[in-house]
Amino acid sequence: MFNYTARGMLAYDKSLDKHNLSATLGTEIQEKSIDATNTEGQGFPLAQLQKLTSAAEPVIANSTLLEETFISFFARVNYVFNDRYLLSLSGRSDGSSKFGPNYKYGFFPAASAGWILSQENFMSDVNPVSFLKLRASYGITGNAGIPNYRYLARYSGAAYGGEPGLVPTQIPNPELRWEKTAQFDIGFDFGFFNDRLTGEIDYYNKQTTDLLLDAPVPPTSGFSSQFKNVGSLENKGFELVLNYHVFKNADWSISVGGNYASNKNKITGLNGDDTRIGPVGSRFLNAVMIGQPIGVFYGREYAGANPSNGDALYYLNRTPTQTEIDNNVAFIVADGVYGNRYVTSSFNTAESIVLGNPTPTGIYGFNTDIRYKGFELSVLFQGVTGNKVFEGAGSFMSANGRYEDNSTVDQLRRWQNPGDITDIPQARLYGNNGANSSGRYLSDGSYMRLKTLTVAYNVPASVVSRLALTSARIYVTGQNLLTFTNYVGWDPEVNTDFNASNINLGNDFYGAPQPKNLIVGIRVGF
């Protein structure tokens, strides 16, 4: 692996009376190269002879070459007048080897302005306000977070009848270009009561165009998908940050803080006549749909178990045909079970609908810091609201008594006798046992977690100096100690990052819970 970065910068600073001007001009070049070979063999004569030359049969031999280049030119000018009016202008030109020949470069400008109102004369008599700043910004950023070589036609080596050959593995797209996001922000920074209470309030609106996605193509092409710039995306919301110093004197210090961010996310357009991309495959439910959040869960809505025979049921979510009613393919369960809605035991007969949002609509955290002389107690809680998590592992772990596993506690309420009203079908090796990916495995992903708790003691300076040290701190830190949630799977804190090559958001498929850690340490300074 080879990776090098070179950067050059010029800076200029000038102050004159009430004016302050600074400017930066620079360039940066980055190049990465990975050249790897992997070989494996089997059939070694002795445990001591496990080099490939001693293998009776080589079973794997492959190699990889990945090269990537990124180059940037950037400039920024900052101007401040009278210590209260601020203006910043910037622009950068970025080039990436990941895009088509005519689209490798993108230009991304930005501008911001600020006004420190608390410096104005008309604010001098507003005693509670110690600091108040209004700021706004607008800028465009680019995204090149896709795999290498996606704009090229690609081939791989293959053998047929002992003869070497080539197999096409990717459709070219020379039009592949930068994904761009235009973002507008406006907000306040404030301080009250000599900055005893400080905080920020922000509103943002982000419009993303030329969205990079692995989009489906007609099967007649011989391929299932192609990387394209296929649509547009909107994110907007507000953020609030508050910090408050409750009490402070020579011995005691108590402070609390918190933050909350609200976000609304939706796809505003797709190319051509498309209104939906995905889901791809049968394991995950994520789709890209106009008017819906990115990676929205889209699939069959699970209803529960048929009280008469234990079959898994799905809501039909459409008007059934008379033939479906006559043949008992679509029916309403007696006694109003499942809300007098049509259900079916045929998974493929049920209509897919939007089932939930994998992206939290609210993210929050709050912390407290208490200090008494040399002792400290720090506590941080964080959490999310408004999202669903797909327990992808559930179709294997609970699996309604399939051969993979039936060890989860929900099997204790499975259907066993006619008349049982339950959401868990009969345990079966084969047949309609509800293991298909559906709304059955969607859970509320909201949670609140005690993320970190730290107890520390700072050794007094008089003791530290006698030990020829400048500082000494003894601490114990716990991580992920408590989680409050209704989520039924391993861990509600799953990946919600959008990646152009993967829209499987909000999936707890591999069952990897956040570990609980206890860290005990001593930190000293010399």
Secondary structure, 3 states (H helix, E strand, C coil): CEEEEEEEEEEEEEEECCEEEEEEEEEEEEEEEEEEEEEEEECCCCCCCCCHHHCCEEEEEEEEEEEEEEEEEEEEEEEEECCCEEEEEEEEEEEECCCCCCCCEEEEEEEEEEEEHHHCHHHCCCCCEEEEEEEEEEEEEEECCCCCCCCCCEEEEEEECCEEEEEEEECCCCCCCCEEEEEEEEEEEEEECCCCEEEEEEEEEEEEECCEEEEECCHHHCCCEEEEECEEEEEEEEEEEEEEEEEECCCEEEEEEEEEEEEEEEEEEECCCCCEECCCCCCCCEEEEECCCCCEEEEECEEEECCCCCCEEEECCCCCCHHHHHCCCCECCHHHCCCCCCEECCCCCCCEEEEECCCCCEEEEEEEEEEECCEEEEEEEEEEECCEEECCCHHHHCHHHCCCCCCCHHHHHECCCCCCCCCECCCCCCCCCCCCCCHHHEEECCEEEEEEEEEEEECCHHHHHHCCCCEEEEEEEEEEEEEEECCCCCCCCCCCCCECCECCCCECCCCCCCCCEEEEEEEEEC
